[in-house]
Amino acid sequence: MSKAKTKAGAKKSAKKTAAARTLEHSPSHLLHRALQLALDIYGEETGPDAVTQRQYAVLSAVAAHEGLTQTDLVRATGIDRSTLADLVARMIGKQLLTRERSAADARANTVRLTDTGRVALDGAEPRVAAADARILKLLPARKREAFLSVLAELSRAAEDMVEDEPEVEAAPKVKKSKKKPKAEKPVKAPKPAKVAKAKPAEKLKKPKKSPAPANAA
């Protein structure tokens, strides 16, 4: 029994080791771990009351190019369309951004910083710089430039994928009627035509009796 348990334990250990090696060579897993680390450091440096990392990215992109459309922001930040639309709406609600119709294209909206948004961006910039410095210090000095170069290449690849995506317009919403449809009344079968009753034959009128002749005088 002990030998069987030992063999079973060895097999489980071998599987765990193989799984660990697979994760060590998985770009998606490693990037996810690195992102978690970067966000933790960002939160520690900026504090709970600061703008989030995505909000900072949007504010920075808008500050660099005033009057960007939301499609431009997707390319600049790498945030997907639906998430960005929700993010911009919430930032407008917090008065960090303002939105207006584009002068070049009446169908598009442009986004600009408000005074509150600029103050938030100016306050976050030194804290974000401190977070970036902490992340780079985790790597040997000789590898930092190569690390940034690889990240930049991945970012450009992401931009190319966004540009290749066809823009699909949302289908118009169909308003549902609150009134319940009336049930159709069953069609009544036509009543059978009335058959005219045959009238009884008219009785022959009896001839009137002629008056009796008057008696002679």
NORSULZI-V142417 format. One record per helix or strand of 3 or more residues. SS is the DSSP state (H for helix, E for strand). FROM is the first residue (numbers start at 1). TO is the last residue. If there is no record, write none. Layout:
ss = [SS SS]
from = [FROM FROM]
to = [TO TO]
//
This chain:
ss = [H H H H H E E H H]
from = [2 27 53 70 81 97 109 115 141]
to = [24 46 64 77 93 101 113 137 164]
//
